[in-house]
Amino acid sequence: MLVARVEKAIANENSATLNVMTLGGQVNSDVQQHGQQGQHGIPVAREPEAGEKAEK
């Protein structure tokens, strides 16, 4: 009984980890396809246009 519960908990954890990794890959792919990117695929802040205030 205990072994089955532990195996089920491990399977659930593995599934959750895989879901997070898949989602992270999708987000990174979207960033690379649709936006400017800095180091590690993180979007970079754009320069303010003339007449715009720079946000702090």
N, CA, C and O atoms as a GROMACS GRO file, in nm:
protein
  224
    1MET      N    1   0.083  -0.120   0.000
    1MET     CA    2   0.000   0.000   0.000
    1MET      C    3   0.088   0.126   0.000
    1MET      O    4   0.066   0.216  -0.081
    2LEU      N    5   0.185   0.132   0.089
    2LEU     CA    6   0.272   0.248   0.097
    2LEU      C    7   0.352   0.265  -0.032
    2LEU      O    8   0.370   0.376  -0.081
    3VAL      N    9   0.401   0.153  -0.087
    3VAL     CA   10   0.480   0.160  -0.210
    3VAL      C   11   0.397   0.217  -0.325
    3VAL      O   12   0.446   0.298  -0.403
    4ALA      N   13   0.272   0.175  -0.334
    4ALA     CA   14   0.184   0.224  -0.441
    4ALA      C   15   0.161   0.375  -0.426
    4ALA      O   16   0.159   0.447  -0.526
    5ARG      N   17   0.143   0.422  -0.303
    5ARG     CA   18   0.122   0.565  -0.280
    5ARG      C   19   0.246   0.645  -0.315
    5ARG      O   20   0.237   0.753  -0.374
    6VAL      N   21   0.362   0.594  -0.280
    6VAL     CA   22   0.487   0.663  -0.311
    6VAL      C   23   0.509   0.667  -0.462
    6VAL      O   24   0.549   0.770  -0.517
    7GLU      N   25   0.483   0.554  -0.529
    7GLU     CA   26   0.498   0.550  -0.675
    7GLU      C   27   0.404   0.648  -0.742
    7GLU      O   28   0.442   0.715  -0.838
    8LYS      N   29   0.281   0.657  -0.694
    8LYS     CA   30   0.183   0.752  -0.749
    8LYS      C   31   0.230   0.896  -0.726
    8LYS      O   32   0.218   0.980  -0.816
    9ALA      N   33   0.283   0.926  -0.608
    9ALA     CA   34   0.332   1.061  -0.579
    9ALA      C   35   0.449   1.097  -0.670
    9ALA      O   36   0.459   1.210  -0.716
   10ILE      N   37   0.537   1.001  -0.694
   10ILE     CA   38   0.651   1.026  -0.783
   10ILE      C   39   0.603   1.050  -0.926
   10ILE      O   40   0.652   1.139  -0.994
   11ALA      N   41   0.506   0.970  -0.971
   11ALA     CA   42   0.452   0.987  -1.106
   11ALA      C   43   0.386   1.124  -1.120
   11ALA      O   44   0.402   1.190  -1.223
   12ASN      N   45   0.313   1.167  -1.019
   12ASN     CA   46   0.250   1.300  -1.023
   12ASN      C   47   0.354   1.410  -1.029
   12ASN      O   48   0.339   1.507  -1.104
   13GLU      N   49   0.459   1.396  -0.951
   13GLU     CA   50   0.566   1.497  -0.950
   13GLU      C   51   0.636   1.502  -1.085
   13GLU      O   52   0.666   1.611  -1.136
   14ASN      N   53   0.662   1.387  -1.143
   14ASN     CA   54   0.725   1.382  -1.275
   14ASN      C   55   0.636   1.447  -1.380
   14ASN      O   56   0.685   1.519  -1.467
   15SER      N   57   0.507   1.423  -1.371
   15SER     CA   58   0.412   1.483  -1.466
   15SER      C   59   0.410   1.634  -1.451
   15SER      O   60   0.411   1.707  -1.550
   16ALA      N   61   0.408   1.682  -1.328
   16ALA     CA   62   0.407   1.827  -1.303
   16ALA      C   63   0.535   1.892  -1.355
   16ALA      O   64   0.531   2.000  -1.414
   17THR      N   65   0.648   1.827  -1.332
   17THR     CA   66   0.776   1.879  -1.380
   17THR      C   67   0.778   1.887  -1.531
   17THR      O   68   0.822   1.987  -1.588
   18LEU      N   69   0.730   1.783  -1.597
   18LEU     CA   70   0.726   1.782  -1.742
   18LEU      C   71   0.636   1.894  -1.795
   18LEU      O   72   0.669   1.959  -1.894
   19ASN      N   73   0.523   1.916  -1.730
   19ASN     CA   74   0.432   2.023  -1.772
   19ASN      C   75   0.499   2.160  -1.762
   19ASN      O   76   0.485   2.243  -1.851
   20VAL      N   77   0.571   2.183  -1.654
   20VAL     CA   78   0.640   2.311  -1.635
   20VAL      C   79   0.750   2.329  -1.740
   20VAL      O   80   0.766   2.438  -1.795
   21MET      N   81   0.823   2.223  -1.766
   21MET     CA   82   0.930   2.232  -1.866
   21MET      C   83   0.873   2.258  -2.005
   21MET      O   84   0.929   2.336  -2.082
   22THR      N   85   0.762   2.195  -2.036
   22THR     CA   86   0.697   2.215  -2.167
   22THR      C   87   0.647   2.358  -2.180
   22THR      O   88   0.668   2.422  -2.282
   23LEU      N   89   0.581   2.407  -2.076
   23LEU     CA   90   0.530   2.544  -2.078
   23LEU      C   91   0.645   2.644  -2.091
   23LEU      O   92   0.635   2.740  -2.167
   24GLY      N   93   0.753   2.622  -2.017
   24GLY     CA   94   0.869   2.710  -2.026
   24GLY      C   95   0.926   2.712  -2.166
   24GLY      O   96   0.966   2.818  -2.215
   25GLY      N   97   0.930   2.598  -2.232
   25GLY     CA   98   0.979   2.592  -2.370
   25GLY      C   99   0.889   2.668  -2.465
   25GLY      O  100   0.937   2.733  -2.558
   26GLN      N  101   0.758   2.659  -2.443
   26GLN     CA  102   0.664   2.731  -2.528
   26GLN      C  103   0.677   2.882  -2.510
   26GLN      O  104   0.676   2.957  -2.608
   27VAL      N  105   0.691   2.925  -2.387
   27VAL     CA  106   0.705   3.068  -2.360
   27VAL      C  107   0.834   3.120  -2.422
   27VAL      O  108   0.835   3.226  -2.484
   28ASN      N  109   0.942   3.046  -2.406
   28ASN     CA  110   1.070   3.088  -2.463
   28ASN      C  111   1.062   3.096  -2.615
   28ASN      O  112   1.116   3.188  -2.676
   29SER      N  113   0.994   2.999  -2.676
   29SER     CA  114   0.977   3.000  -2.821
   29SER      C  115   0.896   3.120  -2.865
   29SER      O  116   0.930   3.184  -2.964
   30ASP      N  117   0.790   3.153  -2.792
   30ASP     CA  118   0.707   3.269  -2.825
   30ASP      C  119   0.788   3.398  -2.815
   30ASP      O  120   0.776   3.487  -2.900
   31VAL      N  121   0.869   3.409  -2.712
   31VAL     CA  122   0.952   3.529  -2.694
   31VAL      C  123   1.048   3.543  -2.811
   31VAL      O  124   1.067   3.653  -2.863
   32GLN      N  125   1.109   3.434  -2.852
   32GLN     CA  126   1.206   3.439  -2.960
   32GLN      C  127   1.139   3.474  -3.093
   32GLN      O  128   1.200   3.541  -3.176
   33GLN      N  129   1.016   3.430  -3.113
   33GLN     CA  130   0.948   3.455  -3.241
   33GLN      C  131   0.885   3.593  -3.248
   33GLN      O  132   0.878   3.652  -3.356
   34HIS      N  133   0.838   3.646  -3.134
   34HIS     CA  134   0.752   3.764  -3.140
   34HIS      C  135   0.807   3.890  -3.074
   34HIS      O  136   0.743   3.995  -3.081
   35GLY      N  137   0.919   3.883  -3.013
   35GLY     CA  138   0.963   4.004  -2.944
   35GLY      C  139   1.113   4.019  -2.944
   35GLY      O  140   1.187   3.928  -2.980
   36GLN      N  141   1.154   4.138  -2.903
   36GLN     CA  142   1.297   4.159  -2.885
   36GLN      C  143   1.341   4.073  -2.768
   36GLN      O  144   1.262   4.042  -2.678
   37GLN      N  145   1.464   4.036  -2.770
   37GLN     CA  146   1.512   3.952  -2.661
   37GLN      C  147   1.653   3.991  -2.620
   37GLN      O  148   1.736   4.030  -2.701
   38GLY      N  149   1.674   3.978  -2.494
   38GLY     CA  150   1.806   4.001  -2.440
   38GLY      C  151   1.871   3.866  -2.411
   38GLY      O  152   1.840   3.766  -2.476
   39GLN      N  153   1.957   3.865  -2.316
   39GLN     CA  154   2.025   3.742  -2.278
   39GLN      C  155   1.924   3.641  -2.225
   39GLN      O  156   1.833   3.678  -2.150
   40HIS      N  157   1.937   3.516  -2.263
   40HIS     CA  158   1.852   3.405  -2.218
   40HIS      C  159   1.708   3.419  -2.265
   40HIS      O  160   1.618   3.366  -2.200
   41GLY      N  161   1.684   3.489  -2.375
   41GLY     CA  162   1.549   3.499  -2.429
   41GLY      C  163   1.456   3.588  -2.350
   41GLY      O  164   1.334   3.583  -2.369
   42ILE      N  165   1.510   3.670  -2.262
   42ILE     CA  166   1.428   3.760  -2.181
   42ILE      C  167   1.405   3.888  -2.261
   42ILE      O  168   1.500   3.949  -2.309
   43PRO      N  169   1.279   3.929  -2.275
   43PRO     CA  170   1.253   4.051  -2.352
   43PRO      C  171   1.326   4.171  -2.291
   43PRO      O  172   1.336   4.185  -2.169
   44VAL      N  173   1.376   4.256  -2.377
   44VAL     CA  174   1.446   4.376  -2.330
   44VAL      C  175   1.351   4.494  -2.332
   44VAL      O  176   1.257   4.499  -2.411
   45ALA      N  177   1.376   4.590  -2.244
   45ALA     CA  178   1.294   4.710  -2.240
   45ALA      C  179   1.321   4.793  -2.365
   45ALA      O  180   1.436   4.807  -2.407
   46ARG      N  181   1.217   4.848  -2.422
   46ARG     CA  182   1.237   4.931  -2.539
   46ARG      C  183   1.274   5.072  -2.494
   46ARG      O  184   1.244   5.113  -2.382
   47GLU      N  185   1.338   5.143  -2.583
   47GLU     CA  186   1.375   5.282  -2.555
   47GLU      C  187   1.249   5.368  -2.567
   47GLU      O  188   1.169   5.347  -2.658
   48PRO      N  189   1.230   5.464  -2.478
   48PRO     CA  190   1.113   5.552  -2.490
   48PRO      C  191   1.123   5.636  -2.616
   48PRO      O  192   1.231   5.681  -2.655
   49GLU      N  193   1.008   5.658  -2.679
   49GLU     CA  194   1.004   5.740  -2.800
   49GLU      C  195   1.003   5.887  -2.760
   49GLU      O  196   0.983   5.920  -2.643
   50ALA      N  197   1.024   5.974  -2.857
   50ALA     CA  198   1.024   6.118  -2.830
   50ALA      C  199   0.894   6.158  -2.766
   50ALA      O  200   0.787   6.120  -2.814
   51GLY      N  201   0.900   6.233  -2.658
   51GLY     CA  202   0.781   6.280  -2.589
   51GLY      C  203   0.732   6.187  -2.480
   51GLY      O  204   0.644   6.224  -2.402
   52GLU      N  205   0.788   6.065  -2.471
   52GLU     CA  206   0.749   5.971  -2.367
   52GLU      C  207   0.842   5.986  -2.246
   52GLU      O  208   0.961   6.013  -2.262
   53LYS      N  209   0.788   5.968  -2.129
   53LYS     CA  210   0.870   5.967  -2.009
   53LYS      C  211   0.925   5.825  -1.989
   53LYS      O  212   0.856   5.727  -2.014
   54ALA      N  213   1.047   5.817  -1.946
   54ALA     CA  214   1.104   5.687  -1.913
   54ALA      C  215   1.051   5.644  -1.778
   54ALA      O  216   1.055   5.720  -1.681
   55GLU      N  217   1.002   5.519  -1.770
   55GLU     CA  218   0.952   5.468  -1.642
   55GLU      C  219   1.067   5.418  -1.558
   55GLU      O  220   1.165   5.365  -1.610
   56LYS      N  221   1.052   5.435  -1.428
   56LYS     CA  222   1.157   5.389  -1.337
   56LYS      C  223   1.115   5.262  -1.269
   56LYS      O  224   1.191   5.208  -1.189
   0.00000   0.00000   0.00000
